[in-house]
Amino acid sequence: MGDVKQAHSPSRDRISRTVPLLIVGAGFALSVVIALIGAVALYQMKQDAIENARQASENLSLTLERAIARNLQTYELSMQSVIDGMRDPEIMSLPPALRHLVLFDRSINAEDLGSMLATDAKGNLILDSGSTPPRSVNVGDRDYFLAHKQNPSLGVFVSRPFQPRLTPDAPSIGISRRINNPDGSFGGVVVGTLRLNFFRRLFEGVELGAGGTLALVRSDGVIIMQRPFGAEVIGRDISSSPIYEKWKGLDQGTRVGTGAIDSVERMYSFRKVGDYPLNVIVGRSMDNILLAWRKRTIGFLALAAGVDVIIVALSLLLARQWKQRVAFEHHLQRMVGTDGLTGLGSRRALEDRADMEWRRALRHGTPLSILMIDVDEFKAYNDRYGHLVGDDALAAVARCINSAIRRPGDVAARYGGEEFSVLLPNTSASGAREVAEAIGGAINRLQLPHEASARRFLTVSIGTATMTTPSDFRDLRGLIQAADAALYDAKAQGRNRVASHAIASVGG
């Protein structure tokens, strides 16, 4: 309570406490900023990977679409040639062998084309690219025959996959057109069968990466061909699957969804094949698309985590060093501001505090009192009892002084040698005298032997001075000198007493 504390400004104390928090906060903030920058960069890298995959998938779907459309157009031209020939009486009047060559010269050389057939209204073959005369087969139950029979405006029709009846060919699809009689009634169909191996070979020549898929799907959701190939998948209807719903009714686009067959998440790029009721679909596994990105992400996260740990560790270390530095400075300040023998404040610390309290008293118009205390005949005490005992006596006097002041703002200091001083902010002259008498009484009660003194025990003399108004003293030095002068008055009046500036001394 009586120790003199260094006159640190509140702002400086706040800075001392705040700086370590700011250092640590800055370290964490920097690590968060790095993490955010990294997250943004990784997000952009991910978007770039997805965008690159999208462009590649759309380009591939376009390439496949053009290849498939070009072949279907060739078959469509062959069918149209047969239809045109059937309408020409001169061609139909040719001998069967010659007529066969004229009608099927373009179709018989087409790769992967099975048979080109023409039927009557009941489904019986009337023309057969594979035989003259036509083989005895009825296709009235095929979906392509029934579709044209039921819908006069159907145009080109692509059938479901089927096993040809005429040859042991691999599964095929039929590309068909309607034949109308002169009166517009149904006269049959022209159909060319296309082996599914064409699509299988086309798809196998494409690099998709792990988990990739290619598919040719009818507009109604029936699978014509798929890679990876599975016989059980051909002809399967996926129209009820969520991914089919995403591109249903669209000519082209790219969507992310779960595969209808294997539930793998993929990016699907789809494109309608020309004017045909077909869609070519390119699916790339999202895991494969993001594989390289994920590998880079792991490396980046490890690096970012390492950098963040280093930053946080350095900030904690700097904060700790700052605290140690501040603590060391405070320790030095306490050493400078504390008397080692008595534990009271030093003269320098008292003067710093007194200067601050003087200015505060002037600013607020409050009184300020100072006590100057001197141990009576202390030189003789030292000479008789020795310096060690003298030091003990000074420490005992200091304890009495310290116990007599009660308010947090009151401070006591060793002024020099056997002289002490007490600073009493916001204390009137009468209050200062009460404190002084309490100090003198406490020391008298110690009854420390002092054979060289007329009183036979250790005593002190005290001088007090109080600044009540700014006009009382010119400056702080004048107030201290007034208290010092009162101290000499007390000694002159016989010691062991209190004397106040401009107030008659009273015996102790």
C-alpha positions in Angstrom: 0.0 0.0 0.0 2.8 2.3 0.8 5.2 1.2 -1.9 5.8 3.7 -4.6 4.7 2.4 -8.0 6.2 3.7 -11.2 4.1 6.5 -12.8 3.2 4.5 -16.0 0.5 6.1 -18.0 -2.7 4.0 -18.4 -2.3 4.1 -22.1 1.2 2.7 -21.9 0.1 -0.1 -19.5 -2.8 -0.9 -21.9 -0.3 -1.1 -24.8 2.0 -3.4 -22.8 -0.9 -5.7 -22.2 -2.4 -5.4 -25.7 0.7 -5.9 -27.8 1.1 -9.6 -27.0 -2.6 -10.1 -27.9 -2.1 -8.1 -31.1 1.0 -10.2 -32.0 -0.8 -13.5 -31.4 -4.0 -12.1 -33.1 -2.0 -11.0 -36.1 -0.4 -14.4 -36.3 -3.7 -16.1 -36.3 -5.2 -13.5 -38.7 -2.3 -14.0 -41.1 -2.7 -17.8 -40.9 -6.4 -17.4 -41.6 -5.7 -15.1 -44.5 -3.3 -17.6 -45.9 -5.9 -20.3 -45.5 -8.5 -18.2 -47.1 -6.3 -17.3 -50.0 -5.4 -21.0 -50.4 -9.1 -21.9 -50.2 -9.9 -19.4 -52.9 -7.0 -20.7 -55.1 -8.0 -24.3 -54.5 -11.6 -23.5 -55.4 -10.5 -21.8 -58.6 -8.3 -24.7 -59.4 -11.2 -27.0 -58.9 -13.5 -24.9 -61.1 -10.7 -24.8 -63.7 -10.4 -28.6 -63.6 -14.2 -29.0 -63.9 -14.4 -26.4 -66.8 -11.5 -28.1 -68.7 -13.3 -31.5 -68.3 -16.6 -29.9 -69.4 -15.0 -28.5 -72.6 -13.2 -31.8 -73.3 -16.4 -33.8 -72.8 -18.4 -31.5 -75.0 -15.8 -31.6 -77.7 -15.8 -35.4 -77.5 -19.6 -35.6 -77.7 -19.6 -33.3 -80.7 -17.0 -35.5 -82.5 -18.9 -38.7 -81.7 -22.2 -37.1 -82.7 -20.8 -36.1 -86.1 -19.3 -39.6 -86.7 -22.6 -41.3 -85.9 -24.8 -38.8 -87.8 -22.6 -39.2 -90.9 -23.0 -43.0 -91.0 -26.7 -42.7 -90.3 -27.1 -40.3 -93.1 -25.4 -42.8 -95.4 -27.9 -45.4 -94.4 -30.7 -43.0 -94.8 -29.6 -42.2 -98.3 -29.4 -45.9 -99.1 -33.0 -46.3 -97.8 -34.2 -43.3 -99.8 -32.5 -44.8 -102.9 -34.5 -48.0 -102.4 -37.8 -46.1 -101.9 -37.1 -44.0 -105.0 -36.3 -47.1 -107.0 -39.5 -48.9 -105.9 -41.4 -45.9 -107.2 -39.7 -46.1 -110.7 -41.6 -48.6 -112.9 -38.6 -49.0 -115.2 -36.4 -50.2 -112.3 -39.1 -52.4 -110.9 -39.5 -54.0 -114.4 -35.9 -55.0 -114.6 -34.9 -58.6 -114.2 -34.6 -59.5 -110.4 -30.8 -59.8 -110.4 -30.2 -56.5 -112.2 -32.9 -54.7 -110.1 -31.1 -56.0 -107.0 -27.8 -54.4 -108.2 -29.5 -51.1 -109.0 -31.4 -50.8 -105.7 -28.7 -52.0 -103.3 -25.5 -50.9 -105.0 -24.8 -48.2 -102.2 -26.0 -50.1 -99.3 -24.2 -53.5 -99.7 -20.8 -51.8 -99.4 -21.6 -49.8 -96.2 -19.6 -51.0 -93.2 -21.5 -52.6 -90.4 -24.8 -52.5 -92.4 -26.5 -55.9 -92.0 -29.4 -56.1 -94.4 -31.5 -53.6 -96.4 -35.1 -54.8 -96.6 -38.3 -53.6 -98.0 -41.7 -55.0 -96.8 -45.3 -54.9 -97.8 -48.1 -53.6 -95.6 -48.2 -56.9 -93.8 -44.5 -57.1 -93.0 -43.5 -59.7 -95.6 -40.2 -59.0 -97.4 -40.6 -57.8 -101.0 -36.9 -56.7 -101.4 -33.9 -58.2 -99.7 -30.3 -56.9 -100.1 -29.0 -60.3 -99.0 -31.0 -62.5 -101.3 -32.8 -62.7 -104.6 -35.6 -63.7 -104.4 -36.2 -62.2 -100.9 -36.0 -64.6 -98.0 -39.3 -65.7 -96.5 -39.4 -63.6 -93.4 -42.1 -61.5 -91.8 -41.1 -58.5 -89.6 -44.6 -57.3 -88.8 -43.9 -57.7 -85.1 -40.8 -55.5 -85.1 -41.1 -52.1 -83.4 -39.9 -50.2 -86.4 -42.7 -51.8 -88.5 -45.4 -51.1 -86.0 -44.1 -47.5 -85.3 -44.4 -46.5 -89.0 -47.7 -48.3 -89.4 -49.2 -46.4 -86.5 -47.7 -43.0 -87.3 -47.7 -41.8 -90.9 -45.5 -38.7 -90.1 -42.8 -40.5 -88.1 -39.9 -40.0 -90.5 -36.7 -41.9 -89.8 -37.1 -44.3 -86.9 -34.4 -46.0 -84.9 -35.5 -49.3 -83.4 -34.6 -50.9 -80.1 -31.6 -53.3 -80.2 -32.6 -56.8 -81.5 -31.1 -60.0 -82.7 -31.5 -60.4 -86.5 -33.6 -63.3 -87.7 -32.0 -63.6 -91.1 -28.3 -63.8 -90.1 -26.3 -64.8 -87.0 -25.1 -61.2 -86.9 -24.4 -59.5 -83.6 -27.2 -57.5 -82.1 -28.3 -54.7 -84.4 -30.7 -51.7 -84.6 -33.0 -50.9 -87.5 -33.0 -47.6 -89.3 -36.3 -47.4 -91.1 -38.6 -45.2 -93.2 -42.3 -45.6 -94.2 -43.4 -46.6 -97.7 -46.7 -44.9 -98.7 -49.0 -46.2 -101.3 -50.1 -43.7 -104.1 -53.2 -43.0 -102.0 -51.1 -42.2 -98.9 -52.0 -45.4 -97.1 -49.4 -47.6 -95.4 -47.5 -49.7 -97.9 -44.7 -51.1 -95.7 -41.2 -50.0 -94.6 -37.7 -49.9 -95.8 -35.2 -50.8 -93.1 -31.5 -51.1 -92.8 -30.0 -53.0 -90.0 -26.9 -51.5 -88.4 -24.7 -53.8 -86.2 -24.0 -52.5 -82.7 -20.4 -53.4 -83.1 -20.0 -50.1 -85.1 -20.8 -48.1 -82.0 -18.8 -50.4 -79.8 -15.6 -50.0 -81.9 -16.2 -46.3 -82.1 -16.5 -46.0 -78.3 -13.5 -48.2 -77.6 -11.2 -45.9 -79.4 -11.8 -43.0 -77.0 -9.8 -42.3 -73.8 -12.0 -41.3 -70.9 -10.0 -42.1 -67.8 -11.0 -44.3 -64.8 -14.8 -44.4 -64.2 -15.6 -42.9 -67.6 -18.5 -44.0 -69.7 -20.0 -43.5 -73.2 -23.5 -44.2 -74.2 -25.8 -43.9 -77.2 -29.4 -43.6 -75.9 -32.6 -43.3 -77.8 -34.7 -40.2 -77.0 -37.1 -42.3 -75.0 -34.3 -43.5 -72.7 -33.5 -46.9 -74.3 -29.7 -47.7 -74.3 -28.4 -48.6 -77.8 -24.7 -49.0 -76.7 -22.7 -48.3 -73.7 -19.1 -48.3 -72.6 -18.0 -50.2 -70.6 -19.9 -52.8 -72.6 -22.4 -55.2 -70.9 -24.8 -57.3 -72.9 -27.4 -57.0 -70.1 -27.3 -53.2 -70.4 -28.1 -53.0 -74.1 -31.8 -52.2 -74.6 -32.3 -51.2 -70.9 -34.7 -48.3 -70.3 -33.2 -45.5 -68.1 -36.0 -42.9 -68.7 -36.9 -43.0 -65.1 -33.4 -42.3 -63.8 -32.6 -38.8 -62.3 -29.7 -38.2 -64.7 -32.0 -38.9 -67.8 -34.5 -36.3 -66.4 -31.7 -33.7 -66.5 -31.2 -33.8 -70.3 -34.7 -34.9 -71.3 -36.0 -32.7 -74.0 -32.7 -30.9 -74.6 -30.6 -31.0 -77.7 -27.3 -30.7 -75.8 -25.7 -29.7 -72.5 -23.6 -30.8 -69.6 -24.9 -31.9 -66.2 -23.4 -33.6 -63.1 -25.3 -36.5 -61.8 -25.3 -40.1 -60.7 -25.1 -42.9 -63.3 -28.3 -44.8 -63.9 -26.4 -48.1 -64.1 -23.6 -47.9 -61.5 -24.5 -44.9 -59.3 -21.1 -43.3 -60.0 -21.1 -39.5 -59.9 -20.1 -38.1 -63.3 -20.1 -35.1 -65.4 -22.3 -36.0 -68.4 -22.1 -34.1 -71.7 -25.0 -35.1 -74.0 -25.8 -34.1 -77.6 -28.6 -35.0 -80.0 -27.4 -36.9 -83.0 -28.5 -34.8 -86.0 -32.2 -35.1 -86.6 -32.3 -38.6 -85.3 -34.0 -39.7 -82.1 -30.7 -40.5 -80.5 -28.4 -38.9 -77.9 -24.7 -39.5 -77.5 -23.6 -39.2 -73.9 -20.0 -38.7 -72.6 -19.6 -39.3 -68.9 -16.4 -38.5 -67.0 -16.0 -39.6 -63.4 -15.9 -36.6 -61.0 -13.3 -38.6 -59.0 -11.1 -38.8 -62.0 -11.7 -35.2 -63.1 -10.6 -34.0 -59.6 -7.9 -36.6 -59.0 -5.0 -34.3 -60.0 -6.7 -31.4 -58.1 -7.0 -33.5 -55.0 -3.4 -34.5 -55.1 -2.4 -30.9 -55.4 -4.8 -30.0 -52.7 -3.2 -32.4 -50.2 0.2 -31.0 -51.0 -1.0 -27.4 -50.7 -2.9 -28.1 -47.5 0.2 -29.7 -46.0 2.3 -26.7 -47.0 -0.3 -24.2 -45.8 -0.7 -26.0 -42.5 3.1 -26.0 -42.0 3.3 -22.3 -42.8 0.3 -21.5 -40.5 1.9 -23.5 -37.7 5.2 -21.7 -38.1 3.4 -18.3 -38.2 1.3 -19.1 -35.1 4.4 -20.5 -33.3 6.4 -17.4 -34.2 3.6 -15.1 -33.1 3.4 -17.0 -29.8 7.1 -16.8 -29.4 7.2 -13.1 -30.1 4.3 -12.5 -27.7 6.2 -14.4 -25.1 9.4 -12.5 -25.7 7.4 -9.2 -25.5 5.9 -10.3 -22.2 9.3 -11.2 -20.9 10.7 -7.9 -22.0 7.9 -6.0 -20.4 8.2 -8.0 -17.2 11.9 -7.4 -17.2 11.4 -3.7 -17.7 8.9 -3.6 -14.9 11.3 -5.5 -12.7 14.0 -3.0 -13.5 11.6 -0.2 -12.9 10.7 -1.7 -9.5 14.3 -2.1 -8.7 14.9 1.6 -9.5 11.8 2.7 -7.8 12.1 0.5 -4.6 14.5 1.0 -1.7 16.2 -2.4 -1.2 16.6 -2.0 2.6 13.1 -0.8 3.6 11.0 -2.0 0.7 9.5 1.5 0.4 9.8 3.6 -2.8 13.0 5.3 -3.8 13.4 9.0 -3.9 13.3 9.1 -7.7 10.1 7.1 -7.7 8.6 9.5 -5.1 9.6 12.5 -7.1 8.0 11.1 -10.3 4.8 10.3 -8.5 4.8 13.6 -6.7 5.1 15.4 -10.0 2.2 13.6 -11.4 0.1 14.2 -8.2 1.1 17.9 -8.2 -0.3 18.4 -11.7 -3.4 16.4 -10.9 -4.0 18.5 -7.8 -3.7 21.7 -9.8 -6.0 20.3 -12.5 -8.7 19.2 -10.2 -8.2 21.8 -7.4 -7.6 19.2 -4.7 -5.2 19.5 -1.8 -1.8 17.7 -1.8 0.2 17.0 1.4 3.8 15.8 1.9 5.4 14.5 5.1 9.2 14.6 5.6 10.4 12.2 8.3 13.8 11.9 9.9 15.0 9.5 12.6 16.3 11.4 15.5 20.0 11.2 16.4 20.5 8.2 14.0 24.2 8.7 13.6 24.7 8.2 17.3 22.5 5.1 17.0 24.7 3.7 14.4 27.9 4.5 16.3 26.6 2.8 19.4 24.8 -0.3 17.9 26.5 -0.7 14.6 25.2 -0.4 11.0 23.5 -3.8 10.9 21.3 -2.9 13.8 20.8 0.5 12.3 19.6 -1.1 9.1 17.1 -3.1 11.1 15.9 0.0 12.9 15.3 1.8 9.5 13.4 -1.2 8.3 11.2 -1.2 11.5 10.6 2.6 11.0 9.6 1.9 7.4 7.1 -0.7 8.5 5.5 1.7 10.9 5.3 4.4 8.2 3.7 1.9 5.8 1.2 0.7 8.3 0.0 4.2 9.0 -1.1 5.0 5.5 -4.2 3.3 4.3 -5.4 4.7 1.0 -4.2 3.2 -2.3 -3.1 6.6 -3.5 -0.8 7.3 -0.5 2.8 6.5 -1.0 5.9 6.3 1.2 9.6 6.4 0.2 13.0 6.4 1.7 14.2 9.9 0.8 17.8 9.3 1.8 19.8 7.9 4.7 17.5 8.0 7.7 15.1 10.4 6.1 11.7 9.3 4.8 8.8 11.0 2.9 5.1 10.3 2.6 3.0 11.7 -0.3 -0.7 12.1 0.5 -2.9 13.1 -2.5 -6.2 14.8 -1.8 -5.3 15.2 1.9 -5.9 18.4 3.9 -3.4 19.8 6.4 -5.3 18.4 9.3 -5.4 15.0 7.7 -1.7 15.1 7.0 -1.0 15.9 10.6 -3.1 13.0 11.7 -1.1 10.6 9.5 2.1 12.1 10.8 1.1 11.7 14.4 0.0 8.1 13.7 3.5 7.4 12.3 5.3 9.0 15.2 3.1 7.1 17.7 3.7 3.8 16.0 7.4 4.3 16.1 7.3 5.3 19.8 5.4 2.1 20.6 8.3 0.1 19.2 10.4 1.3 22.1 13.6 0.5 20.2 16.5 1.2 22.7 18.6 4.3 22.0 21.0 4.9 24.9 22.5 7.8 23.1 19.2 9.7 23.0 17.8 11.7 25.9 14.5 9.8 25.5 16.4 6.4 25.7 14.4 5.0 22.7 14.3 5.6 19.0 12.1 8.5 17.8 11.4 10.5 14.7 10.7 14.1 13.8 8.1 14.9 11.1 7.4 18.0 9.1 4.2 18.4 7.0 3.2 20.8 4.3 -0.1 21.1 2.3 -0.9 22.8 -0.9 -4.6 23.8 -0.7 -4.7 26.3 -3.5 -2.4 26.8 -6.5 -1.2 30.1 -5.0 0.1 28.4 -1.9 3.4 27.3 -3.5 5.1 28.3 -6.7 5.9 24.7 -7.7 6.3 21.2 -6.3 9.8 22.0 -5.1 8.4 24.8 -3.0 6.0 22.3 -1.3 8.8 19.8 -0.5 11.0 22.6 0.8 8.1 23.7 3.1 7.8 20.2 4.5 11.5 20.0 4.9 11.6 23.3 6.7 8.8 22.1 9.0 10.9 19.0 9.7 13.8 21.2 10.9 11.3 23.2 13.0 10.3 19.9 14.7 13.9 19.1 15.4 14.6 22.6 16.6 11.7 22.2 19.0 13.2 19.2 20.7 12.6 16.3 18.2 10.1 13.5 18.6 7.3 15.7 17.3 5.3 16.9 14.3 5.6 20.3 12.9 3.4 21.7 10.1 4.2 24.5 7.6 2.7 27.7 8.9 1.2 25.8 11.9 2.6 25.8 15.4 4.3 22.5 16.2 2.8 20.2 18.7 4.8 17.9 21.0 4.8 14.2 20.2 
